[in-house]
Amino acid sequence: MRSLRWAPAYVWQQLTRSSAHRGRHDLIIALADHFEPAIIPEGGSRADRDTQENRLERWCQEYPKLVNDWRDSDGRPFRHTYFYPAEQYDAGMIDRLSEHCQAGWGEVEIHLHHGENGADTPANTRRLIVEFRDSLVAHGCLSRVNGDGPPRYAFVHGNFALANSADGSFCGVDEEMQILADTGCYADFSLPSAPNISQTAKINSLYECALPLERRAPHRRGRDLCSGRPPTVFPLIIQGPLGLDFGHNDGWLPKIENAQISGSHPPTLRRLELWRRAAITVQHRPDWLFIKLHCHGMDPRDESAMLGEAMRQFLREVAEAAKGNYRVHYVTAREMTNMVLAACDGRGGNPDDYRDYRLTKVELPVKHLR
């Protein structure tokens, strides 16, 4: 039952947010891709290097063809934020993925699996993150605040066990949120995780973690972000939609809608309506709706949704549905966070104006320029 600790909040939101998604508004859509070229769906060891390289090359070749014709209201294509596993760092693979992103098809951020064979330690967690963070900067990835200072990054926790929130499994580090804060994480994009045990009772929200960050799972509580009140506690928690789907055609019981894109749950306009109804906003800015989706782009089981007709049809239908109803903005995790920060600062108008509001991409190192 603990995996349904979020149900009371969902019921309350259904009663209080019923009209928040209506009227003229902006849909700000990001896809957090838990991007693991080494994934083997059956579990166990990782795919060999040649398999990983072939998967990545196929992706870089096919993805632009899929999305190029269907642009958002600003003329930008649908992009992934590639949360690449720190513990699987490979310079050649990141070089190729960075090249793909530099061409305009996404951005790379930090993913981490650890504590899978026993609890990790704070020191090792910090080391893994810092070493990978600095390696990504050398590849022209990540960002800085206003183009200056230490590198900043977005984060997704492997197996959803952020800050040891899965009863000690797949992490083991209670103070992980403080480590993220210390090493430059500006926002976490791990949630929702339902039906996983790590799911918080607080749902469909953008918020600051409750202090202290050193305790286990401080993100289970927090203060909602609000226009006119810039946040002071980082990383921010940027959640994707979570709710119940009563309108599916597979039996009479409702299904959990957790904004995951997969082969068995491809994106559709009907699901988009559910995501809109979650009404995830910065308080007092109800016209900007934030929709954070997630997927495993390299899982072979999900290729039909990632590179197939289902995604093409979705993008085509969104472009048609948006006419006269809402503006659509396809963003990366960094751009979404910038828009959130702009809303907190009381900014309005077109969210497109704030893609680089605070966090700006690092410059590509000279050795990579041609």
N, C-alpha and C positions, 0 to 999 in steps of 0.2 A: 504493500500500500504506500510505502514511502515514495515510490516512483510516481505516485499521483498526488504528491503534496501540493502541486500547482493547481489542482482542480478548483478549489475555492476562489482563487484569484481569477481564474478563467470565467467562472460564473459571474463574479462581480464585474469584470470588464465587459461582459456581454450586456449587462444592464446599464453600465455607465458610459460606454464608448459607442453606442449604437449609431450615432449620427456623426462621429468624428471623421469618418472617411468619405462623407458626402460633400457635394459642392466641388467647385474648381480647386484642384490641388496638384501637387507635384509628387510623383512616385520616384523615390530614389532607391535604385535596386543594385545591390552588390552580391556577387557570388563568391563565397569563401570556399576555395577548392583545397581540400586536404590532399595535396598533390604528391602521390607516392609512386614513382615509376617502378619501384621494386615490389609493389604489392602482389601478393599471391592470395587470391580470394579464399582458398581453402585453409589459409593460415600457415604457420610454420616458418621456414626460412624465406629469405628474399629471392626475388628473381635475379638471374645472372646479369652481368653487366651488358652483354649484347642485347638481351631482351629489353632491358631498361632503355638503352640507347635507341633501339628500334621503336619502342613505344613513344618516346619523346619526339623523335624525328617525325613520325607519322602525325602526332598531335600538331606540331609546329607547321606542318605542310597542310593539313586538312582543316584545322580550326579557322584560319582566316577565310577560307572558301565558304565555310558554313555561315558565318555571321556578317560578312562584309556588306551584303545587300540590305540589311535591316538595321537601320540606325535609330538612335533615340532622338528626342526633340532638339538636341544640340548638334546632331550630325555625327555622334560618336557610336562606335560599335559596342555590342555586348562584350564585356571583358571578364576574365577570371582574375581573382587574386590568388596566386599560387603559393599556398602555405606549404613550403618544402621542409621535409623533416631534417632537423639539425643533426641528428645522429646518423644520417645517411648522406652527409655532405660528399659531393663528388665535383671537383672543379670543372671537369669537362661538361658534365650535365648542366651545371649552373650557368656556365658560359653560353650553352645553346639556349637555355630557357631565358636568360637575360637578353640575348639577341632577339628572341621572339617578343619579349616585352618592350624592348627599345623600339620595335617596329609598330608599337601601339596596341598590342593585344592583351595587355595585362600588367601586373606588377608582382614581384616576389616578396613574401613576408616569411615569418618564422613559425614553424610547426615543431612540436617536440613530443616524441614517445620516450618515456623513461619509467623506471620502477616496474618493469614488466616481469622481472625475475627476483622480486624483493625490493624493499623500499630504497629509493635513491637517497642521496645525501644533499644537503643544501650546497655544499662546496662543489660537488660534481654538476649539479643543475646549473649553478652560476657559470661554471667553466664552459659547459656545452653551449649555453646561450651566447656568452660573450665571444667565444671563438667563432661560432657560426655567424653571429651578427657582423663581426669585423671582416669575415670572409665575404659575406654578401656585399658589403660596401666596396670591397675591392673589385667586385663584378659589376658595379654600377647600380646596385639595388638599395632599397630602403630610403630613408628620408632624414631631414634635419629640420629643426624649428627655424623658420624664416631663412633657410639656407645656411645656417651656422650652428656650431656646437656639435656635441656628440651625436652619433646616429640614433634614430628612433625607429621603432618597428611595431607592427601589429602582431598578434599572437593567437594561435589556436593550439589547444592542448590535445595531444594524442589520447584516444580513448575517452575523451571528454572529461578527464579526471582533474580538472583545474584546481590547483591549490589543495590537493589531496581530498577532493570532494567525493571520491568513490569508495569510501570506507577503507582507505589505505591502499587500494589496488591501483596499479598503473601510475604511481606517483610516489607517495611516501613523504613528501616535503610540505609540512604544514605552512612554512613561511614562504612558499613559492610566490605569492602575490607581491610580497615585499621585494623579492629578488627581481621580479619583472619590473617593478617600479624603479629599482636601483639601476637596472641595465638599459633603460630607455624605452620600455614598452608604453605606448600611448593608449592602446585599447586592446581588449580581448574580444575575440569573435567566436568563442567556443560554443556558446549557447544559442538555441536550445539543444539539450541532449536527451530529452524524453524519447523513449521510455527508460533510458539509462538512469541508474540510481543517483548519478551526479546532478540530475536536474534540480534547479532551485524552485522554491515556492514562488519567488518573484519572477514574473514572466512578462513578455511583450513590453520591455522597458529599456530605456537608456539611462544609465545611472552611475554614480560614484560608489565605490565599495565603502561599507562601514569600516571604521577603524577599530582596532589596529590591524594593519595588513599582515602582521606576523602570525596571526592566528589561522587555524585551519578554515578554509572556505569563507573568507570574509565577504565574498560576493553573494552569499546567500541573503544578505540585506544591503540596503544602501539608499542614498538620497537621489531621487529622480532629477535628471537634468532639466533646467528651466531657463527660458528666455530671460535675459537680463541678469543672470547669475552665472558667471564663468566658473567652470569646475576647477577645483584645486587638488583633487585626489586622483592620481593616475596609477595604473591604467583604468580608463573608462570601461564599463561593461556595455557592449553593443549586442543586444539580443536580436535573434530573428523571430519570426512569428511562430507561435505555438497555440494550438487549440484543438478542437474536435471537428471532424468532418462527418456530418450527418447525411450528406448528399451523394456519397459514393454509391457504386452499383455492385458492391461485393458484400452481400449480406445485410442484415438490419441493424447490427451494432455500429455505433460511431467508431471511426478510426482516428488515431492521433495524427494531426497535421503538424509536422515539425519543420517544414520548409526544406526538407532534403530532396535533392534532385537525383534520381537514380533510374535504372532501366525499368524497374517495376513501378516507379512513381515519377514519370516525366512531367515537365512543366506544362500547364494548361491554363487557359483563361479562367476556368472554374476555380482552379487553385489560386490564381492571382487574386480573385475576389476574396477568398479566405484570408490571404495575406494582407490585403488592404483592410479587411475588417478588424484585424489585430490592432490597427491604428497606433503603431509605434511612432511616437513623436517626442520632440522636446516640448515640455509643457509650455503652453501659450503660443505655440507655433503649430496649430493643428493642420495647416495647409501643406506642411512638408511631412510626408509619410516615408519612413525608413523601412526598407524590406531587405533584410540580410538572409540570403539563401546559403545552403551549403551542399557540397557534393564530394565525391571521390573520383576525380576526373580520369585517373589512370586505372580504375577498376574495370577489367574487361567486361564484367557483367553489365556495366552501365553505359557502354559505348553507344547504344541506340539513343539514349537520352543526351549524351554529350556531343556526339558528332553525327547524329542521324536526323531523320525527317521530323521527329518529335520536337527537337529544339528549333529547327527551321520554321516549322509551322507555328510554334509559340511566338517567336520573334515577329513573324509576319502578322499574326493576329493581334499582338500587342500594338504594333504600329497602326493597325486599322482601328482598334478600339480606343486608342488615345485621342483620335481626332475629335476635337471639341469637348472632350471629357476631362482630360488631365494631361500634364506634361510628364514624359518619362525621361529619367536620367540614369544611364548605365554608368556605374562608378566602380572604382576599386575601394578596398578597405580604407586606404589612406584618404581618398577623396570623400568617402562617406564621413569619416571622422572630421575632416575639415568642414564639411557642411554642418555637422552636429555642433562643432565649436562656433561656427558663424551664427547658428541659431541661438546658442547660449549667450552670445554677445549682442543679441537683439537685432541681428541683420535680417533683412527680408529680401523680397524680389525673387529673381531667378537663382535657384541653387547652383546652376552652372557657373556663376560668377565666383564661387567659393571653392572650387576644386583644389586650389593651391593656397587656401586661406592662411594656414599656419605651417603645415607640414609640407615641405617641398622636396622633390626627389633629389637624391644625391647626384652630383655630376659624374658622368662616366669617366673613369680614370684615363689619362692621356694615352696609356699604352693600348687602350682598346679603340681609340679613335682612328679613323681611316680617312 
